[in-house]
Each structure stands twice: as structure tokens, then as C-alpha cells.
Amino acid sequence: MPLTYRVAHQQEINNILRTWRFPLYFSKPVMNHMVHFLDGVMTRGFSGTLTDIHRESCHSQDRRTLSHFFTHGKWNE
């Protein structure tokens, strides 16, 4: 599994999700996608596209992985 690149504010998002106990309900890959999604959505100039989310969140994987996650990802293990 590749190492994920996180900037400081992504770590803050991750810490908030941990405080809200999201890891009890979601797997690590789901949590990783959620952190990058929230980071991308909260950036200035967000226009509502997955491409913007991917570009602004510094996600290390291909942008299609986020789309695949939303359309085919398993949320309930």
C-alpha cells in the first residue's frame, strides 16, 4: 500500500474525524478518501468537481480513484 502524502491541515482534519470516532465505523482507505475529499471541498475556489478536489487536496493517487470510491466503494464493512 503506497504511503499517503498529508499536509498539516489534512492532519487536523484527520484528528477531528478521530475525535468524532469515525475510524470505528470506516476503514483506513475510506478515512483517507474522506480526509482528501474534505480538504478539497474546503479549499478556496472549489467549483464542485472531483477534479478540483483531487487537485487541491494533493492526493497521491490517480483522480479516478476518488470517483471510483464514490460510485463503487464499500462504506459498510
Backbone bond lengths (Angstrom), bond angles and torsions (degrees), N, CA, C in turn:
res aa  C-N    CA-C-N  psi(-1)  N-CA   C-N-CA  omega(-1)  CA-C   N-CA-C  phi
1 M - - - 1.446 - - 1.523 108.66 -
2 P 1.331 118.27 128.83 1.460 120.65 -176.73 1.524 111.66 -70.13
3 L 1.319 115.32 150.65 1.452 120.04 175.68 1.516 108.73 -70.16
4 T 1.317 116.88 141.53 1.456 120.22 178.52 1.513 108.84 -95.49
5 Y 1.299 115.09 143.75 1.450 122.07 179.41 1.521 107.90 -94.13
6 R 1.313 116.75 123.10 1.459 120.56 179.20 1.509 109.24 -127.64
7 V 1.321 114.35 137.00 1.451 119.95 173.57 1.524 107.34 -96.49
8 A 1.318 117.55 171.24 1.470 121.99 -172.03 1.524 112.95 -57.20
9 H 1.321 118.14 -43.84 1.466 118.68 -178.02 1.532 111.58 -70.02
10 Q 1.335 118.47 -24.60 1.459 120.11 174.37 1.523 110.29 -70.20
11 Q 1.318 116.43 -34.10 1.460 119.59 175.88 1.524 110.30 -65.99
12 E 1.329 117.04 -35.95 1.458 120.30 176.58 1.527 110.84 -64.38
13 I 1.334 117.22 -42.10 1.463 121.30 176.64 1.522 109.61 -61.15
14 N 1.317 116.68 -44.43 1.464 121.67 178.85 1.533 110.90 -60.67
15 N 1.319 116.84 -42.06 1.464 120.70 179.11 1.529 111.53 -64.43
16 I 1.322 117.05 -39.55 1.467 120.54 177.65 1.523 110.20 -63.65
17 L 1.338 117.26 -44.39 1.460 120.22 179.29 1.523 111.24 -63.58
18 R 1.333 116.69 -35.31 1.468 120.02 176.10 1.527 110.96 -67.41
19 T 1.324 116.71 -39.39 1.460 120.76 177.81 1.527 110.18 -61.23
20 W 1.321 116.49 -37.76 1.467 121.45 178.82 1.526 111.97 -82.09
21 R 1.345 116.12 3.53 1.468 123.89 175.59 1.534 114.22 64.43
22 F 1.307 116.42 31.32 1.465 120.51 176.07 1.523 112.91 -61.46
23 P 1.360 119.39 -36.55 1.469 118.55 -179.72 1.532 114.15 -61.03
24 L 1.316 117.20 -18.22 1.466 119.21 175.96 1.528 111.40 -69.56
25 Y 1.325 116.45 -25.07 1.456 121.42 -174.71 1.524 114.05 -107.11
26 F 1.329 116.69 -23.17 1.458 120.60 -174.68 1.524 110.92 -124.55
27 S 1.328 116.16 149.51 1.463 122.02 179.15 1.532 110.11 -74.47
28 K 1.334 116.01 169.18 1.467 121.08 178.59 1.531 112.41 -59.90
29 P 1.361 119.54 -44.24 1.460 118.12 177.98 1.535 112.80 -61.60
30 V 1.325 116.59 -38.65 1.471 119.82 177.93 1.522 109.54 -64.93
31 M 1.315 117.42 -43.18 1.464 120.54 178.66 1.525 111.21 -61.40
32 N 1.327 116.88 -40.39 1.458 121.31 178.81 1.529 110.31 -61.79
33 H 1.320 117.12 -46.18 1.466 120.44 178.30 1.526 110.94 -63.23
34 M 1.321 117.34 -39.30 1.462 120.49 -179.38 1.523 111.60 -65.01
35 V 1.337 116.70 -41.34 1.470 120.13 178.70 1.526 110.07 -62.23
36 H 1.335 117.13 -46.66 1.464 119.59 -179.66 1.527 111.27 -67.59
37 F 1.325 117.28 -36.25 1.463 120.56 177.89 1.528 110.49 -63.75
38 L 1.327 117.28 -49.12 1.461 120.82 -179.60 1.523 111.41 -63.09
39 D 1.314 116.73 -39.78 1.457 120.68 177.49 1.525 110.52 -61.34
40 G 1.319 117.04 -46.09 1.460 120.63 -179.55 1.510 113.40 -65.94
41 V 1.317 117.06 -37.96 1.468 121.48 -178.73 1.524 111.29 -69.53
42 M 1.328 117.14 -33.60 1.463 120.32 -175.82 1.526 113.52 -85.57
43 T 1.308 118.51 1.89 1.461 119.82 -179.19 1.520 111.07 -79.96
44 R 1.294 115.19 152.72 1.455 121.03 178.26 1.525 109.10 -68.40
45 G 1.310 116.89 137.23 1.451 121.31 178.37 1.511 114.20 87.40
46 F 1.326 118.23 9.51 1.460 121.47 179.18 1.519 109.52 -64.99
47 S 1.334 116.44 126.68 1.465 120.54 -176.55 1.520 113.57 -106.70
48 G 1.328 117.75 2.04 1.449 120.39 175.64 1.514 115.78 98.40
49 T 1.318 118.22 13.00 1.461 120.37 -179.53 1.521 110.52 -109.51
50 L 1.332 115.48 152.70 1.456 119.81 176.71 1.521 111.43 -66.20
51 T 1.317 116.68 -29.12 1.466 120.21 176.92 1.526 110.13 -62.10
52 D 1.351 117.01 -42.67 1.467 120.44 176.80 1.523 111.22 -62.21
53 I 1.328 116.36 -43.28 1.461 120.07 179.95 1.516 109.80 -60.00
54 H 1.310 116.61 -46.23 1.468 120.68 -178.70 1.524 111.36 -63.87
55 R 1.315 116.93 -46.49 1.460 120.88 -177.47 1.527 111.61 -64.66
56 E 1.325 117.77 -44.13 1.460 121.31 -174.60 1.521 113.38 -78.18
57 S 1.323 118.32 -20.83 1.461 119.91 -175.70 1.525 113.37 -94.79
58 C 1.324 118.04 0.73 1.470 121.88 179.87 1.517 111.88 56.82
59 H 1.309 116.91 38.36 1.463 121.85 -179.00 1.520 108.43 -68.64
60 S 1.327 116.82 133.85 1.463 120.39 -173.86 1.521 112.92 -81.82
61 Q 1.335 117.90 -15.29 1.457 120.74 -178.71 1.521 110.79 -94.51
62 D 1.321 116.06 170.22 1.454 121.90 177.97 1.523 110.05 -61.09
63 R 1.325 117.36 145.26 1.458 120.57 -176.26 1.521 113.04 -62.92
64 R 1.333 117.61 -23.35 1.459 120.39 -179.70 1.522 112.29 -70.90
65 T 1.350 117.64 -18.19 1.461 118.92 179.37 1.522 111.14 -66.66
66 L 1.327 117.88 -34.33 1.459 120.98 177.93 1.524 110.42 -68.05
67 S 1.316 116.80 -42.68 1.468 120.59 177.01 1.517 110.66 -62.51
68 H 1.327 116.64 -44.06 1.460 120.76 179.23 1.530 110.26 -62.81
69 F 1.319 116.11 -39.02 1.455 120.36 179.06 1.527 111.01 -60.72
70 F 1.325 117.79 -44.72 1.459 120.40 -178.51 1.524 112.67 -71.02
71 T 1.300 117.66 -32.30 1.461 119.41 -177.70 1.522 113.60 -89.23
72 H 1.339 117.58 -33.53 1.460 120.06 -174.25 1.525 114.11 -126.87
73 G 1.322 118.06 -1.51 1.454 120.96 -175.84 1.524 113.05 -67.29
74 K 1.328 115.06 150.01 1.456 121.03 177.99 1.525 108.63 -95.75
75 W 1.302 115.91 114.65 1.441 121.35 -179.68 1.512 111.65 -91.06
76 N 1.313 116.77 -30.15 1.461 120.22 -176.50 1.525 108.38 -109.40
77 E 1.324 116.01 108.20 1.450 119.72 179.13 1.493 108.24 -87.08
